[in-house]
Amino acid sequence: MNRYNRHIILSEIGQEGQDKISNAKVLVIGAGGLGCPVLQYLTAAGVGTIGIIDFDVVELSNLQRQVLFGTSSLGKNKAIAAKERLQDLNNDISIIAYPEPLTYQNTIPLFRQYDIIVDGSDNFETRYLANDACIITNKPLVFGAIYKFEGQVSVFNYQTGPSYRCLFPNPPQKDAVPNCSDIGVLGVLPGIIGCMQANEVLKLILSLGDVLSGKLLCYNALTSSTSTLKIRRNAIIIQSILDKKDHFKEKQININCINEIDEISIENIQLNTQIQFIDVRETHETPKIKGLDVTSIPLSKLKDHLNALDINKIKVIFCQSGIRSKKAVDMLNELNIYNCFSLIEGATEINNYLKEHHKILSNER
C-alpha cells in the first residue's frame, strides 16, 4: 500500500488498477537507451512480471544515456545488469533476464508467455522480427525509435489495429539508415521516448486513456514539438504474415517476407481498402472483369508502364490463372516496387466472387 500509494489514491486507478498492474507480464526487447527508462518505470510501477532480453554487454559509451548502468556494470550482459539494478528498485516483482539474442527459434514461445511486448531494439532485423511475431501471437507491440534529436512512439497490433509493417512494409537497404553509434544521439532523447513507451504500457494494462494505436507520435527534442500521423491497417500484409506462421521457426518468414509472400486469395481482400487491381492479360483476352475498377497492363508491356502504378495503394495483380501474375510480382519486386500480390486463380476467382456476392454494377443490369 505504501509503495504504490500514489497510484492507488488516483480515482482512475485505485486498488483494482494496481492489481491489474501487479498481474501484468511485460517483455522488453533491449536494455539500451529506450529499454532502460521503460524498465525503470515499469518496475517502479509494480508490473508483476518483467522479462528483459538482450545479448549485448555494457560499454562505456552506453553510460551517456543508458541510465540503469554505472561503471561497475561495464562488461556485464545488459539483461543481467539491468535485472540486478531493478531488483534493488523493487524486490516485490519477478524480473527475468534472457541474456540471448531474439531469434526465429525463441521469439514465438517467448512472446506467448507475456501480455505486452515493448520494442527497445536498435536494428531493423529485430524490429521486423518482433512485429511479425506479435502478429502471430496476437500481442500488442509498444514501439519506440530514436534518431539524433527526434523520436517516434506507437502501439502496433492492438485490437486489430495496424502493425509496424502497415507503416513500413519493407526494411530499408542494409546500412542505408545509420544507428546512433554512427551519427550520435542526444542523451536525454531515449529517456523521453522510453518514458512515453512506459506510459503506453500502463495505459494498455489499465485500459485507460487514448492508446497510440493507429497513430505515430513524433517528437522533436530541439523544438519540443510533437506531431501525430495516422496509420492505416493493411489487412493484406497482416493476413500474409499469418499465412506464413507455420514456417516462422524455419526462418522462411523473414524481415523481407513481404517480397516472399506474393500470393493472396480474393477472400482475404477487403474491397473497400486502398487497392489497385492490375490485369496483366493481353488486351484481346476475355472475359473482362465487370463490376471492378481495373488497370489493364499486359505483362509484356509492364516495365514500360510503371507510371500507371499507384505507389500509395496495394497492388493486386491477376491474369487468367495466376501464372503470369506471379511473374509480374517477381518483376516488380526486382524493380524495388513492393506491396504487390498475385491473385490465386486469377480472373476466374474474381468473377466467381463478384457474382456470388452480387457485386456486379449497373453496367451489367
FENNORBEL-V757635 format. One record per residue. N is the residue number from 0. SS is DSSP state (H for helix, E for strand, L for the rest). Layout:
BEGIN
[[N | SS] [N | SS]]
END
This chain:
BEGIN
[[0 | L] [1 | L] [2 | L] [3 | L] [4 | H] [5 | H] [6 | H] [7 | H] [8 | L] [9 | L] [10 | L] [11 | L] [12 | L] [13 | H] [14 | H] [15 | H] [16 | H] [17 | H] [18 | H] [19 | H] [20 | H] [21 | H] [22 | H] [23 | L] [24 | E] [25 | E] [26 | E] [27 | E] [28 | E] [29 | L] [30 | L] [31 | L] [32 | H] [33 | H] [34 | H] [35 | H] [36 | H] [37 | H] [38 | H] [39 | H] [40 | H] [41 | H] [42 | H] [43 | H] [44 | H] [45 | L] [46 | L] [47 | L] [48 | E] [49 | E] [50 | E] [51 | E] [52 | E] [53 | L] [54 | L] [55 | L] [56 | E] [57 | L] [58 | L] [59 | H] [60 | H] [61 | H] [62 | H] [63 | H] [64 | L] [65 | L] [66 | L] [67 | L] [68 | L] [69 | L] [70 | H] [71 | H] [72 | H] [73 | L] [74 | L] [75 | L] [76 | E] [77 | H] [78 | H] [79 | H] [80 | H] [81 | H] [82 | H] [83 | H] [84 | H] [85 | H] [86 | H] [87 | H] [88 | H] [89 | L] [90 | L] [91 | L] [92 | L] [93 | E] [94 | E] [95 | E] [96 | E] [97 | E] [98 | L] [99 | L] [100 | L] [101 | L] [102 | L] [103 | L] [104 | L] [105 | L] [106 | H] [107 | H] [108 | H] [109 | H] [110 | H] [111 | L] [112 | L] [113 | L] [114 | L] [115 | E] [116 | E] [117 | E] [118 | E] [119 | L] [120 | L] [121 | L] [122 | L] [123 | H] [124 | H] [125 | H] [126 | H] [127 | H] [128 | H] [129 | H] [130 | H] [131 | H] [132 | H] [133 | H] [134 | H] [135 | H] [136 | H] [137 | L] [138 | L] [139 | E] [140 | E] [141 | E] [142 | E] [143 | E] [144 | E] [145 | E] [146 | E] [147 | E] [148 | L] [149 | E] [150 | E] [151 | E] [152 | E] [153 | E] [154 | E] [155 | E] [156 | L] [157 | L] [158 | L] [159 | L] [160 | L] [161 | L] [162 | L] [163 | H] [164 | H] [165 | H] [166 | H] [167 | L] [168 | L] [169 | L] [170 | L] [171 | L] [172 | L] [173 | L] [174 | L] [175 | L] [176 | L] [177 | L] [178 | L] [179 | H] [180 | H] [181 | H] [182 | H] [183 | L] [184 | E] [185 | L] [186 | L] [187 | L] [188 | H] [189 | H] [190 | H] [191 | H] [192 | H] [193 | H] [194 | H] [195 | H] [196 | H] [197 | H] [198 | H] [199 | H] [200 | H] [201 | H] [202 | H] [203 | H] [204 | H] [205 | H] [206 | L] [207 | L] [208 | L] [209 | L] [210 | L] [211 | L] [212 | E] [213 | L] [214 | E] [215 | E] [216 | E] [217 | E] [218 | E] [219 | E] [220 | L] [221 | L] [222 | L] [223 | L] [224 | E] [225 | E] [226 | E] [227 | E] [228 | E] [229 | E] [230 | L] [231 | L] [232 | L] [233 | L] [234 | H] [235 | H] [236 | H] [237 | H] [238 | H] [239 | H] [240 | H] [241 | H] [242 | H] [243 | L] [244 | H] [245 | H] [246 | H] [247 | L] [248 | L] [249 | L] [250 | L] [251 | L] [252 | L] [253 | L] [254 | L] [255 | L] [256 | H] [257 | H] [258 | H] [259 | H] [260 | L] [261 | L] [262 | E] [263 | E] [264 | L] [265 | H] [266 | H] [267 | H] [268 | L] [269 | L] [270 | L] [271 | L] [272 | L] [273 | L] [274 | E] [275 | E] [276 | E] [277 | E] [278 | E] [279 | L] [280 | L] [281 | L] [282 | L] [283 | L] [284 | L] [285 | L] [286 | L] [287 | L] [288 | L] [289 | L] [290 | L] [291 | L] [292 | L] [293 | E] [294 | E] [295 | E] [296 | L] [297 | L] [298 | H] [299 | H] [300 | H] [301 | H] [302 | H] [303 | H] [304 | H] [305 | H] [306 | H] [307 | H] [308 | L] [309 | L] [310 | L] [311 | L] [312 | L] [313 | E] [314 | E] [315 | E] [316 | E] [317 | E] [318 | L] [319 | L] [320 | L] [321 | L] [322 | H] [323 | H] [324 | H] [325 | H] [326 | H] [327 | H] [328 | H] [329 | H] [330 | H] [331 | H] [332 | H] [333 | H] [334 | L] [335 | L] [336 | L] [337 | L] [338 | L] [339 | E] [340 | E] [341 | E] [342 | E] [343 | L] [344 | L] [345 | H] [346 | H] [347 | H] [348 | H] [349 | H] [350 | H] [351 | H] [352 | H] [353 | H] [354 | H] [355 | H] [356 | L] [357 | L] [358 | L] [359 | L] [360 | L] [361 | H] [362 | H] [363 | H] [364 | L]]
END
